[in-house]
């Protein structure tokens, strides 16, 4: 069994790798070649905690099997511990024996950034140059990295409800990605102007209200809704859902069960279900059509799925084994 830390993963596996493997995972899911049972949630009331178990299996030429364990313990902050620790357990699909334990927090950030990167790669205009990133939390760096990997952006605006945090994030990301991608990363002093200038808009927040105005979105823009994952969260404007020419999800069942910003427009009669085009895996498989005009507004909404975790974890394990990275132990 191989134990892999964040540094181990970063040494052998890139964002480009993750984007490619997310596409493989979603294609398998939409073909029906993946088994993703409902998440199991266990409340630990005496300690104000919750433990979540997300298993998945992907069949095919390179099968993947595993379970991601995520705990939500708000009181951990008082103990100097992570409030949302996560661990990925990979199993050998041919034997059922545990083959790896991987830093689940970084794995989640990586595969979620890559998910948006895959959608942006397949749906945004090829000549996109300006983007806006809304939200600067734990998912934000990989969201930015993914956009930079799939489009030659010259400028990215960063927005957050905390202006100082947005400025600090822009400064930090300039140091990390500025020279590598030849991109200007700036805090969005005026979000309305930033949105109006943007070819790509990525919102990664848990906001219960829209994080930008649909009226400011220009023709040809591509929008990613990545953060909101409960029926109470609505980071994408309902008017934009109606306005978009193409609306694609990571998983149809997941989004329509969990994402408030896609459920509410449907319930309120603002859109009909047939206006939701399908899944990104269906686009990859050629079962549905994507953008066919420069001026179309495209929208991608994601809530995540365990098939991404198991496939990316298996690919990380293969790369780590080849490079002999991590710590190998026998139980």
N, C-alpha and C positions, 0 to 999 in steps of 0.2 A: 504494500500500500504506500502511495506517495503522498506526502503532505506538502501543499504548495501555498506559500504566502503571496501577498500582493507583489512583492519584489520578484519572486520566482516567476509569477505569471508575466509580469512586465518584461522580463528578460527573454522570454521565448515566444510571446504572442502579442500581435499588434492590433490596433483599431481596424486596419484594413482586413486583417484575418477575421476579426469578429463580424464585420459587415458581411463578408462573403459567407461566413458560417450561419449567420442569422437568416440569410436568404435561403440557405439549404434547409434550415429548420422550419421556416414558414412554408416553404414549398411542400415539405413532407406533411406538415399539419393540414394544409388545404387539400392535399391528395387523399387524406384519410390514413396516412401512414404513421400517425402518432397517437399515442394514448396519453391523455392528460386528465386524470381524475380531478374532482373538485378538491380544492384546498381544504385541509383539516385545521380548524382553529381550536385551540384549547385555552380557556381562560384560567389564569392563576391568580385568583382574587386576593388571597392573603398578601401577595407582593405586588398588586396592581400591575400584573403582567399578562401577556398573551403570547402563546407559542404557536407558530404557523408552520405547517408541513405541506410542501408543494412537490409532489412526485410527478415524474414524466418518463415516457419511453418513446423513442423515435426508431422506427424500423428502417429498412433499406440496406444499401451496400455497406454502410458504416453505422451500425446501430448504436444508440446511446441510451443509457438508463441511469436514473439517479433521483435524488430528492434534495431540495433546498430547504433548510430549516432557518426560519427567521423569527426572532423574538422581539417583542415590543415591550420594553420595560422603562417607562418614563422616569422612574425613580433612580435608575442607574446613574443619571447625571450627578446626583448627590454623592455617589460613591466613586466618582471619577471613572466610570465605565461607560461604554457605548450604550445608547438607549435603544438602538435597533441593531443588535449583533446578528450576523448571518453566516451560515456555514453550508457549503455545498458538499454533498456526499455522492460520489460517482461509483457506480457498480459495473463490473464486467457483465455485459448483457448476455454473454454465452454461459457464464457460470453463476451469476448472482452474487459473486464475492466483491466486497468493497475494494475498489482499485485506487481511489484518491479521496482526500479531504482537501478542499480548496477554500480560500478566503471568499466567503459568499458575498460580503459587502462589495468588494471590488468587482467580483464577477457580475453582480447585478448592475453596477454602474456601467461596466464595459458592454454587456449585452444590450442594455437599454439604450445607451448612446448609439451603439451599432444598429439597433432597430430603427431609430430615427434616421441614421445615415443611409440605411438600405432604402427607406421610403423616399428620402430626399434624392438619392441617386436615381431612383426609378421614376420619380414624379415631378421634380423641379425642372425648370428650363435649364438646358445645358449652359447657357451664357449667364447664369445667375452670378452676381458680383457683390451684392449687399445683403446682409442678413441682420435680424434682430433676435437676440436670445433673452427671453423673459424668465427670470428666476435664477438665483445664484447659489442654490443649495448644493447638497452632496452629489446630485446627478448632473449638475451644470457643466463641470469641466469636460466630461466625456461627451455630453451633447454638443458642446462647442467643437471638440476634437473631431467628432464624426462629420459635422458639416464641413469642416476644413478639409477633410479627407476626400470628400466626393465632389466638391465644387471649388473652383479657383476664386475664392472670395477675396475682395480687396479691403472690405470694411465690415466689421461686425459691431453692432450696437448692443450694449448690455443693460438690461433694466431690472430693477428690484424695488420692492416697496420701501426698502432701506437704501437711500441714495448713497450713503457712505459705503455700504457693503458692495453696492454695484461698482463704485469707483475703485474700491480695493480689489474686487474680482477682476475688473478690466486691466488693472495694473499687473496683477499676478499672472493673468493669462497672456498678456503681452510678453512678459518675460519668458513664459513657457512655450508659446506658439508663434509669437510675432515674427521673428526672423525665419523660423522654419518654413512658415507658410506665406511669408511676405504679406502679412495682413495687418491692418490697423484695427485695434480692439479698443472701443471707446464706451464710456458710460453714456446712456441715452438721457441727455439733459432734457430733451423734449421727446417723449415717447411717440406722440402723434406724428411728428416729423420723421422719426426713425421708421415707424411702420409704413408711412407713405413712400419712403425711399427703398423699402426692402423687397427683394425678390424671394427671400425665404424668411419665414417667421416661425420660431420654435418656442413654445411655451411649456415650461417644465415647473409647474407650481401645483399646490393643492388648494388653489383659490376656489371659493364658493361663488365667485362672480367673474365675469369676463375680464381678462387681463389686458384687452385692447379693444378698440372700436372697429367693427366690421366695415364701417364707411371709409376707414383710412387704408384699407387693403387695396392695392392697385391691381389692375388686370395682369394676369400672368403669374401672380405670386403663388408660392406653395407654402402651406401652413402645416405645422406639426403640433398636435396636442398630445403631450407625453406625460404630464404630471397628474392630472385629475383621474382618480380611479374609483370613486364611489358615487352613488346616485346624488349625493349632496354637493359634489364638486362640479363647477361649471367654468373652467378657464377659457373655453372657446366660445365666442359670442354666438348666440342662437341665430342671429341674422346672417352670420357668415356660413353657418351650416346650410341655410336655405340658399344663399348666394353661390356657393361653390358648385362648379361644374362637375367635379369628380370627388367623391368621398369614399375613402378606402380605409379599412380597419386592419389591425394585426390579426384579431380573431373576431368574427361576427358575434358569436355567442358571448364572448367575454365582454366586449364593448357594450352590447345591448343589455347586459345584466348589471354592469358596474359603472359605466361612464355617464354621469349626470348630464354633461354637455351634449351628448348624443341621444340620451333617453328623453330628455325634456322636450326638444323640438318635435320629436315623434309623438309624444303624448299630447302635446298642445296643438297638434295638427299643422305645425309650421312646415313640416316635410312629411312625405310618405316613405315607407320602408324601401320602395323601389328606387328612391333617390340615393340610397346607400349602395354603392357600386359592388362591393364585395371585399375580399381579403387581399392583402399584399401577396400572399402565397399564390392566389389565383392569378394575379397579374404576372408574377414570376413564371407560373406554369403556362401562361398564354390563354387562360380561360376567360379573362375579362380584358377590356381595353383600358389603357391609361391615357395620358395626355396626348392629344393629337393637334393641338393648336397652341401657339405661343401665348395667346391672351387668356387661356383658360385658367381659372382659379382652382387649385387642387388642394385637398385637405386629407391629412392622414391622422387617424386617432388610434392610440394604443393604450392598453391596460396591462400588457405583459402576459406571458404564458410560460409555463415550466418547460415547454419543449425547447425554448431558447437556452435555458439554463443547462439542460442535459446535453444538448448538442455542443454548445460552446465549451462546457466543462470537459467533454470527451476530447475535443480538439486540443484544448490546453494540455490535457494529460498526455496526449500523443506527442505534442511538441516538447513537453518537459522531459518525457522519457527519452526522446531522441537526443536531447541536449544534456541529459542526466542532471536536471535541475530539481531542487526540492530535497526533502528528507525522506528516505525510504525506511519504513518500519515493518516488522512482522508482528502480528498480534498472536 
